[in-house]
Amino acid sequence: MKVVLVNGSPHVKGNVAVALNEMVKEFEAEGIETQILNIGMKDIRGCIACGRCAELGRCTFDDIVNESVHLFEEADGVVFASPVYYASANATLIAFLDRLFYSSHFDWTMKVGASVVVARRGGLSATFDEINKYFTISGMPVASSYYWNSVHGGADGEARGDAEGLFDMRALARNMSFLMKSIALGKEKFGLPKKEQHAWTNFVREDLLS
């Protein structure tokens, strides 16, 4: 089994890395392969809603999004981690996620997702909720810990002093491991949930515009 952990921070050895490395140790103890993808310093532009991905089978902007999409297709679980900027995720991470989820053409159903957020003080829960929305629109179970998946730290490395936050990271990794293994057994015995034709509706009704 494999988990891809995305570090959205431009500080590749900063507090987000401290949180993710705490998870990696637990995943490895559970026999799960891990890969950390550092994107915080990548040049990633946002989605422009051009729709070209439907024709090309990939995003029209050929960068780290297209280069890494196979990692997510092969993964059993994903972790998206971000520092908190103005009670929101890093803009680079959001640009990456918007384009990754919109342009990828594989089925995300039952891949386990977890969001991890790190801040000096506030804005953690808002950022946590923001990232979780990518999972809940994609048929993905969301892994939890015993508190919201957050760690506190300002200066690089300061998160090592957040004993409770690191406890939650370890618990998150163990819970996520259990979920992934359980889902693998479930798929083997029962298969994935039945799919039906998606019904697309808009809030604006065309018959009222004529």
N, C-alpha and C positions, 0 to 999 in steps of 0.2 A: 504494500500500500504506500501511497505517496501523498505528501502535503506540500503545496507551494505557498510560501509565506512572502508577501509583498511588503517591502519597507518603503513607504512613501516619503520618508524624511530625507532631506538633503544631507543630513549628518549621518553617514553610514555606520559610524561607531558610536552614535549618540544614545539617548534614552530609549528610543523605539527599538534599536538593536538590542539593548539590554533586555527589554521585555520579550522580544522574539527569541533570543538565545535561551531564555529560561524555558520557553515552550519547546524548543528544539531538543533540549536535554531529555524532556519527558517523552517526546515522540520517539526518540531513538531508543529509550528504555522500553517502549512499547513495540519495538521492532518496525517502526514506520519510517520510511525514507523521507527526507526533507530537502527542500531547495529554497534558499532565500534569494529573492529577486529585488535588487536595489534600483529603484526608479527615480528617487528624489532629485537627482541631478541630470536626468534625461530631458531632452528637448521634446516635449510632448504637447502638441496642440490639441485643442478641444474639438469635439464633434461639431460639424457644420450642417448636419441633417441633410446631406446631399443625396442619400439613398443609394450611392454607388456600391456599397457593400453588398446589396441584394444582387447586383449584376456580377460583381467580381468575386464574391465569396470571401472577401477580406476587406479591411478598411482601405479607402483610397489613399490615405497617408501611410506610406510604407516605413514604419519605424518600429520601436520596441513592442508596440501592440501586436503587430503582425508576426514579429519574430518570436514572441512568447506564447502565442495563442495555443500552440500544441501542448505546452506544459500544463495548461488548465484543462485541456481536453483529456489528458492522461491522468490527471490528479483525482484522488478520492476526496480530498478536502482542500480548502483554500483559507488563508488568513490574510486579511488586508489590514495593515497597520499604518497609523498616521499620527503625526504631531497635531496639536490643536492650534489653529490660527484663527483668531476672531470667532471662537466657538464653532469652527468648521474644520473639515479636513483640508489638508494641503491641496492646493489647486492642481498641482501636477498629478496627484493620485486620482482626483476626481476626473480629470481629463482622460487619464488612462482607463479608469473603470467605465466611464460613459462609452468610450469607443470599443473597449473589450467586450462588454456585454451586448452592445448593439450590433457589432459587426461579426461576432463569432457565430458560427452556424451549427455548432454541436449542441447537444441537449445537456443543460446544467442540472437536470432533475436529480435529486438525491445526492448530489455532491454536498458535503457538509461545509458550511461557511462559518467563519468567525471574524469579528472585527475587534481590533485592539487600538486603543487610543491613549496618548500620553500627553500630559500637560503639566506646566508648573503649578497651576491652581484650578482654574475654572474652564467651562466649555466642554467638559468630557462627555457628559450624557448626550448633549446635542450632536456631537460628532459621532458618537457611538450609534445613535439612531440613524444618522445620515448614511453611514456605510452599510448598516444592516438592510437598508431598503433594496440594495442590489440583490441580496439573497432572496428576500421575500417576494420579489417579482419574477423569480426564476425557478421556483419549485425546489428550493434548497432548504434543508433543515438548518437551523441556526444553533450553533453550539454556545452554551452558557457556562458560567463559573458560579461562584458563590457571592459575587458582587458584579456590578457592570465591569466589562473587561477593560479596566483602565489602570494606569500606573502614573504616579506623580514623579516629576523630576524637571528641574530647570537646566542647570549647567550640565554639560555632557557627563554621563556616568552617575549623576545624582540619583537616578532611579534605583540604583543598587541599594539605596537606603530605605526604599519603600517596601518593607517586609510584607505588608498585607497585599500590596499590588503584585509582588512576585509570587506570593502564595496563590493568588487568583490566576496568574498566568500558568502555573503548574497544574492547577485544578482544571483550567480550561483545556489544556492539552490532553489531560487524561480523559476528561469527558468527551472531547472530540474524538479521541482514539476509540473509545467505547462505541460512540455513534457510528463511526465509519465501519468498524468491524461488524456491528449489528446489522447495518444496512447491507453490507456485502453478503451476510448470511441470508438476509431477507430476500435479496435479489436472486440468490441461488435457489431459494425454495419457492418464492412467490412471483418473482419478476418485478419489474417496475410498475407503478400505478398505471391503470388504463388511461390512454389519451383519447380525447375527442376533438372534433373540429373546433378551432378557436372562433368565438363569436366576437367580431370587432364592432364596437359601437362608439359613436361620438356624442358629445354633449349637445352639439348643434345639429338639429334635424333638418335635413335638406328639404323635406316636404313643406317646412314652414318658411323657407326662404323664397319660394316661388310665388 
